[in-house]
Every structure is written in C-alpha cells, then in structure tokens.
Amino acid sequence: MGYDTLHFYHQLKNIPMDFLEQKNKPINWLNLTWQPAINKQGYINYCTFIGNLKLLLKGNKIYIKNSLQKFYMNNNYQPFTYSQVVEAFEILNQILPFNVYDALVTRIAIGLSFEENAKKIYNEWNYYLGKPPMQMQDKNKIYGAKFHLTDYYIKGYDKTYQVKSKDRINLNKPYFRYEIEGKTKFFNSKTNKININTVADLVNEGKYIKLCNMLVDRYNMIEKTAKIDYSECTFKEKKLIAYMGNPNIKQSVNNQHFESFKKDRTTINKLIKDKCDNKYQNIILDKINQQIQYSINN
C-alpha cells in the first residue's frame, strides 16, 4: 500500500521579490525554473515540477500535487512500502523551502497493485453503498470500474493496459490496481476517524496502518456477483435472488417499498454469506492483505 495522488499546500513567510513584482517571465528559485501563468482573474501564478510533482505558487502559498509513489520510484505498479513513504517525504523536505511535515493535506489517494486478471475482478463488482459502478474508459476501451461518491471514489482497473496506453511501457504481465481517493474530510469522518490533516499524519505509522485497514474494509463493502448453488435454495430464495440481481427492479423496490427492501437486503446478504462460493474473491482479498502486510513491515 502506498500514497498515489496527493494534494497539499503550505503558506510561505517569505518569497523572493521577483514573484511579488508579478513580472510575466520565468523565475529561477530553489534551482528550479518557475514558469508564469495568468489565471482567470488576471493574477500571475508560477508553476514548476520536481520529477512528476507539480508545484504551483499562488500568492504566498505553494500547492503540490500528483503521485508520491511515481515521484519516488517512477511508477505506481510496484509495491510501495511504509519505509519508502517516509524516505520520499524526507527527500521532499530537503528540497522544499519549508518543513514539509507542516504542510496541510487536502486530498489523498491510497492504493496497491498485484498480478491478476483485472477484468475478471472488476466484472464481479455490482454495488457499493447501493451505487452501481461506472465504467472507466480510454480510447473507447473499458479497462476498469469506479464507484463515485460525494467526497471520494473507489476504483479498480487494468494497470497493465493503463501503463501501456499512457507511458508506452509493456509490463508483460496482467496487473490489477485498486485505489481509494478522496478529500481529507472523508478520511476524517466520524466513520473513518483517521484524522489526516498535515503531511506529518501521512508518515504516522498508526495512521498509515488505519489507511491500510480501510482498503480492506471498503473492498469487503463492495457487493460482488454471487456464486450460489441454486440446488440448495428454496423457491422463495430463488425469487429473492432473481429480483435483487436485476438493477432496475431492485431500484424500483428500493424507491417504492423501502421497508420491504431493507428486510430483503438483510435476508439476501445472509443468504449469500451462507451459500455463496467466494473462493475467487477470497483469493483477491488475500492478495490485498499480502500487499498491505508487506508494505507495513518493510
């Protein structure tokens, strides 16, 4: 498990006079060339890159975003460990003109990759908190599935395809990537209680473990295609499975007969737990846990 996309910022006490004079020309600072860009309000902001990380200077605030893992190892399909996360931030701390651990975090993505047929996995994703998945597409090709919620989203996709399409790199093996990305308010909610506010929280081992556990917990919350031996089901159970497996009918019952729907949902969840063959999804869950334990312990 590791951090992929990050958004954080810091307010500087002092910036070079060249930036304050708002001249529309490149400025050299911190051994970096900052390019000017005029925003919609007519103010000049300055942008530069450290590897893949984009730095934007707006007034006296520096905003930093993009993948920490790609910054550190130039990809996000290999395992990214806790000790590497700590080292990556320490490298940044030596480069940036402020204490990086004091920077305020506004958005994070956590995720992991492992060798597996991605399509086989995400094709079994049916619902998450009552929402069906959205297709992830690139060049008219469906390569993943995504649950989009208000402050966060969950996605699983074919990492091999994405890397080949975007970076022209052939991994020669099928890789699946699973991610949760969201605003910090999601990670700090009453349900999650991880309390991510500054970069210092991202290198806190206890909070890192909580984020790892969230990956497992949220994966378990995804409703997958049930593999049921119908010969062991009663006629009433088969009818229940049939209507709960039809998205249109399921949504209609949910909208018009909510109390009955709640009871039926409880019944079918128990039915699936008792009679469903989850061998394949258990294998996937084991792989997620293996990646997480490797990341925490290394």
Steps between C-alpha positions, in 0.01 A plus 500: 500500500623846429401856425425580141339838427556759773388863530662710771606862546696732725491874562845657470620776729745638246512473121746664257418854391492390135175311568348799679578732212276283279717512189378270227828315452667179631665524841782280631457401865609192701694382192167477318356703214156635584284575196239779520132436430220757510180377667142608420520790744810638328745406776830336411568164663822304459538130428787253504559125540711279724495176307128434445392722790341826392571807715276805462582828674185710550568812699698377800371141491666203331262226384648157425321212331540172309625153589747459787576145390582610143719776644693243704519199265369628165200263497203394711475131416786373716456456878544827692593445864459708813876558532510620138212741572699643793811532282307664214369774728844553651642552149229760439574662834861556390388663173205718598544842668291404801447215744300258285353330807315822589330517158120466499357202312177545303479178297664157498485176305600166648539189292683185405566281197550129457520243225148389403246517216343842566191448284410183686508691829313821416242313290379347826447841663125572515430766763665713765265665751218443251685660207590304185853548363582740218712377212855629468577557133801595293498520121158328493639211705347408836789428733355537851212578735447796733259588781467879519370647826480856633842533667683194371504224244610138479639354182654181366657476159737329258835651596680320218276664240522844663880497518531388139249760377632792706872431543569261210636243746421130454486321835467158332274384783136575594485744792194620692503829692259584780474855638303726731537873440323779682502828682644495849149559642415144393798352684419716803128417513329353805505162328869491411657715775851486353560875540726595212577872515870552429776309324622397846182291526587319175823367651340410833526121512175451692302709251673328210378163634147641537506605134615151406214349696259733321603351166398156626180616669375694198581214265285274716216753470488463121214266407635238261328258266370214711611149408213300648408132474132544410425134565535577871257797489127500563261637236447812712877555524538462124233767439677733742834444327339565161354839588802616702718411202302722262620863540179659371265293715728535801503880468123511454436294815750715689318817392140385546516235772798601710410314821449174309821565309698538824370164626572332166850645489574362847361162396699478178822615667464212746409265215809597303717465809363153573483355147731705282824359364747786550816309417618741228425819694665346807814452289486869401450606861798288602714675238388841627589399856837362390589828327392698806700292745807523278462877485458543876790272592756635252 
